[in-house]
């Protein structure tokens, strides 16, 4: 997939919502419920008012879902003090590791 902005890592289109959710939970984030948009789920860090509220898309497509994933990865990378590409690597490697361990189904 080619994205219009060359600064956006095209691997972002490979990230599945369930992979980001697992990554967030493993890093102390909690699902706090749906957003006002039914296609987004809110995550927060308990007892940390400085942490941003993150919105995980329920579906990633070539439209708004992909844009929401791009924004989510950017927001989370900024919060963690990482480059977005490094965060993508972490999320994608975590999913690959979970698939190898049989803890997540391969689509």
C-alpha positions as CSV (number, residue, x, y, z in Angstrom):
1,X,0.0,0.0,0.0
2,X,1.3,3.5,-0.9
3,X,0.3,6.3,1.4
4,X,0.0,9.9,0.2
5,X,2.4,11.2,2.9
6,X,5.9,9.7,2.5
7,X,6.5,10.4,6.2
8,X,4.0,7.8,7.2
9,X,5.4,4.3,7.6
10,X,3.3,2.1,5.3
11,X,3.5,-0.7,7.9
12,X,0.8,1.1,9.8
13,X,-1.7,-0.5,7.4
14,X,-0.6,-3.9,8.7
15,X,-1.5,-3.1,12.3
16,X,-4.7,-4.7,13.5
17,X,-6.8,-3.2,16.3
18,X,-6.5,-6.3,18.4
19,X,-2.7,-6.1,18.2
20,X,-2.7,-2.5,19.5
21,X,-5.2,-3.4,22.2
22,X,-2.9,-6.2,23.4
23,X,0.1,-3.8,23.3
24,X,-1.7,-1.2,25.3
25,X,-2.9,-3.6,28.0
26,X,0.6,-5.0,28.3
27,X,1.9,-1.5,28.8
28,X,-0.6,-0.5,31.6
29,X,-3.5,1.0,29.6
30,X,-7.1,0.1,30.4
31,X,-10.1,0.1,28.1
32,X,-12.5,2.6,29.5
33,X,-15.3,2.1,27.0
34,X,-16.5,3.3,23.6
35,X,-15.9,6.7,22.3
36,X,-18.7,8.9,21.1
37,X,-17.9,7.5,17.6
38,X,-18.9,3.8,17.7
39,X,-15.9,2.8,15.6
40,X,-13.4,3.9,18.3
41,X,-12.6,2.5,21.8
42,X,-11.1,4.7,24.5
43,X,-8.0,3.7,26.5
44,X,-6.4,5.5,29.4
45,X,-3.7,4.9,32.0
46,X,-5.3,4.6,35.4
47,X,-4.3,7.2,38.0
48,X,-2.2,9.2,35.4
49,X,-3.9,12.5,34.5
50,X,-1.0,13.4,32.2
51,X,-1.4,10.4,29.9
52,X,-3.4,11.0,26.8
53,X,-6.7,9.3,26.1
54,X,-6.1,7.0,23.1
55,X,-8.7,6.0,20.6
56,X,-8.3,2.6,19.0
57,X,-10.3,2.0,15.8
58,X,-12.4,-1.1,15.8
59,X,-11.7,-1.6,12.1
60,X,-8.8,-0.5,9.9
61,X,-9.7,0.2,6.3
62,X,-8.3,2.6,3.7
63,X,-10.6,5.4,4.9
64,X,-11.1,6.8,8.4
65,X,-9.9,3.6,10.2
66,X,-6.5,3.9,8.7
67,X,-6.3,7.6,9.5
68,X,-7.3,6.8,13.1
69,X,-4.6,4.2,13.4
70,X,-2.0,6.6,12.0
71,X,-3.1,9.2,14.7
72,X,-3.1,6.5,17.4
73,X,0.4,5.3,16.6
74,X,1.7,8.9,16.5
75,X,0.0,9.8,19.8
76,X,1.3,6.7,21.6
77,X,4.8,7.1,20.1
78,X,5.0,10.7,21.4
79,X,3.8,9.6,24.8
80,X,6.4,6.8,25.0
81,X,9.1,9.1,23.6
82,X,9.7,6.8,20.6
83,X,9.7,7.3,16.9
84,X,6.5,6.0,15.3
85,X,8.5,3.5,13.2
86,X,10.0,2.0,16.4
87,X,6.6,1.7,17.9
88,X,5.2,0.0,14.8
89,X,8.1,-2.5,15.0
90,X,7.3,-3.3,18.6
91,X,3.5,-3.8,17.9
92,X,4.1,-5.9,14.8
93,X,6.8,-8.0,16.5
94,X,4.6,-8.5,19.6
95,X,1.8,-9.8,17.4
96,X,4.2,-12.1,15.5
97,X,5.5,-13.5,18.8
98,X,2.0,-14.1,20.1
99,X,1.1,-15.9,16.8
100,X,4.2,-18.1,17.2
101,X,3.1,-18.9,20.8
102,X,-0.4,-19.7,19.6
103,X,-2.0,-17.0,21.8
104,X,-3.5,-15.0,18.9
105,X,-5.2,-16.5,15.9
106,X,-3.7,-15.8,12.5
107,X,-6.2,-14.2,10.2
